[in-house]
């Protein structure tokens, strides 16, 4: 692969990312510790600020899986996946990190997205332990925390992300090999796009739309990334990179795609103009999970689950240079991650 560089080994030393003093905050789910943890990255490096216990049953692992911050920055929402039989979504006040309300949803609620244009939250009910049958997307009114609708979708939906206007929700059906577009105002499926061609794609995540009207799907089963044009509703390009692409995010200008490779324990950075992977960096532990790019496009936060009794990790990368700047141990099975701007 042209331009491929593999950085192997332990975390690089923390460096000063911004002499001007800019700092970045993120909330991170530790799924096997029932914790949400607040971390900060800035001139002092990467540090943990707060441990926030979540869940209702202290003797059980309820599994915080997905997390999202409201557009005004005042609340975060976390899905607890391991309910009996149903999961739930919980609302917390940011900064104070206080629980405010919760709502029961479907089986194994996974990823979620908060609308920038309405008081609505969308959570995909992955239904990990149920029969292989179509599941749903729960729509929650965030002021009252009432479920106002359920949208029938495919088998094992995952990876929900909204467009900038909050008009369209994009998700994937892992066992149907489909990309799904939801009319977020009408609470109905608008379009479906089959991704498989005689092989299993097992899509796990889709990015939010880029300025050019494209989304990118991680096909964990096919080891392929799919570039979808929303206008023509078709696959433009297929990128074959590392094994087990899981999560993906795009820089705000749409120039770079960042992908976590679960099977290769690495982060890949793609130049979307050339369609080439320009950098691949080994993560400090196995099973990388989430990736989010900061609003200025400078940095990427990556969560790594770890295996066995290992702690999870949060890692921060310089997007332009493709270098890891910092690493921090957090709770076990670090997964869902959401950026937070306290100044909003």
DRENDREN-335374 format. One record per residue (C-alpha): x, y, z; residue in three letters. Coordinates in steps of 0.25 Angstrom, whole numbers, plus 5000, padded with zeros to 4 digits. Each point is the difference from the previous one (the first is absolute). Last residue first. Layout:
XYZAla...
***
This chain:
491551055098Unk501350025008Unk500049865006Unk500249944986Unk499849855001Unk500549894991Unk499349865000Unk500549865002Unk499549865000Unk500949895003Unk501049985011Unk499949855004Unk500650025014Unk500150145006Unk501150104996Unk501550004997Unk500450124993Unk500850024987Unk500650124993Unk500650064987Unk499849894991Unk500550044986Unk499250014987Unk500750134997Unk498750074995Unk499149935010Unk500850025012Unk499549885009Unk499549995013Unk499849865007Unk499049965011Unk500249865006Unk499349885006Unk500649935012Unk500549864999Unk499349885007Unk499749934987Unk500150084988Unk500250154997Unk498850094996Unk500850114992Unk499350134999Unk500650104989Unk499950165001Unk500450064987Unk500750144999Unk500150124991Unk498750004992Unk499550135007Unk498849935005Unk500849885006Unk500049874993Unk499349885007Unk500449855000Unk499549895008Unk500449855001Unk501449955000Unk500149865004Unk501549975005Unk500850105008Unk501050114997Unk499450034986Unk500849974987Unk500150124991Unk499649994985Unk500350124991Unk499750054986Unk498949904997Unk499750044985Unk498750054994Unk500750114993Unk499150115004Unk499549935012Unk501449995007Unk499849885010Unk500449995014Unk500049865006Unk500049975015Unk500649875005Unk499749875008Unk500049924987Unk498749925003Unk499350135005Unk500450094990Unk499650145004Unk499850104988Unk500350144997Unk499550074987Unk500750124995Unk499650124991Unk498650025004Unk500250145005Unk499449965014Unk501049885001Unk499349874998Unk499749895010Unk500049855000Unk499749885009Unk500349854997Unk500949964989Unk500349865003Unk501349984992Unk500850114995Unk499850074986Unk499249974988Unk499350134995Unk498749994992Unk499650114991Unk498750074995Unk498949915007Unk498650054996Unk498950095005Unk500250104988Unk499950125009Unk500549935013Unk501349964993Unk500549885009Unk501549975002Unk500149865005Unk501249955009Unk500449854999Unk500549895009Unk498749924995Unk499549965014Unk500350145007Unk499450084988Unk500250145005Unk499150104993Unk500450134995Unk499050124997Unk500050094988Unk499350144998Unk501250084996Unk500050075013Unk500149865007Unk498849935005Unk500149935014Unk500849885000Unk499549865000Unk500349885009Unk499949855002Unk499849954986Unk500049845000Unk500549994985Unk499749864998Unk500249954985Unk499249984988Unk500050154997Unk499750075013Unk499750145001Unk498550014999Unk499550155001Unk498750035007Unk499250134999Unk499150095007Unk499749915013Unk498950075008Unk500050105012Unk499450114992Unk501050105005Unk501249915001Unk499849954986Unk500949885002Unk501149954990Unk500449865001Unk501349934996Unk499849864998Unk500849875002Unk498849935006Unk500749955012Unk500750135004Unk498850094997Unk500750144998Unk499650145005Unk499850144994Unk499050105005Unk499550114991Unk499450135004Unk500950045012Unk500550124992Unk501549955001Unk499749864996Unk499749905011Unk500849885004Unk499649865005Unk501149885000Unk499149885002Unk498849924996Unk500049855003Unk499049954989Unk499350114993Unk499150125003Unk498650025006Unk499950145006Unk499650025014Unk499350135004Unk499850105012Unk500949945010Unk499950095012Unk501250075006Unk499250135003Unk500950104995Unk500849904991Unk498849954992Unk500549854996Unk499949934987Unk500449855001Unk500549934988Unk499649864998Unk500349854997Unk499849914989Unk500249855003Unk501249925004Unk499549955013Unk500350085013Unk501450025007Unk500650114992Unk498750084998Unk500750124994Unk498950105004Unk500550134993Unk499850125008Unk499550144994Unk499950125009Unk499050114998Unk499950155005Unk500150054986Unk501050074991Unk501449945004Unk499449865002Unk500649915010Unk500749874995Unk500049865006Unk500849874999Unk499649875007Unk498749975007Unk500149855003Unk498549974999Unk499050124999Unk499850125008Unk499850045014Unk500150145004Unk500950085009Unk500150135008Unk500950105007Unk501349945004Unk501050105004Unk501450024993Unk500150145006Unk500850044987Unk499049934991Unk498649975005Unk499649864998Unk498949934992Unk499949855000Unk499649904989Unk499549865003Unk500149864997Unk499049894999Unk499949865005Unk500650015011Unk500950124996Unk501449984995Unk500250124990Unk500050125009Unk499950114990Unk500650145004Unk499550144998Unk500850125003Unk499450145003Unk500350155000Unk500950004988Unk499050084992Unk500149894989Unk499749895010Unk501149915002Unk500049854996Unk500449875006Unk499849854996Unk500449885008Unk499850015015Unk500049855004Unk499049965011Unk501049925008Unk499249955012Unk500250015015Unk499850165000Unk498749994993Unk499550144995Unk501150044990Unk501150104999Unk501250045008Unk500650134996Unk501550005001Unk500650144998Unk501250084995Unk500949904993Unk501250064993Unk500650014987Unk501250104998Unk500250135008Unk499950094988Unk498649934996Unk499249885001Unk498949985010Unk499349875005Unk498649985006Unk499749855003Unk498749934999Unk500049875009Unk499349875000Unk501349935001Unk499949904989Unk499550114990Unk501050115003Unk499350114993Unk500850134996Unk499650145001Unk500950104993Unk500750135003Unk500950084991Unk501050125005Unk500650114992Unk501250075008Unk500650084988Unk501249905001Unk499149904994Unk500349855000Unk501150005010Unk500649865000Unk499649875007Unk501149894998Unk499649904989Unk499249895005Unk500649864999Unk500449924988Unk499850004985Unk499850124991Unk499749954986Unk500250094988Unk499349984987Unk500250104989Unk499749904989Unk499449875004Unk
***
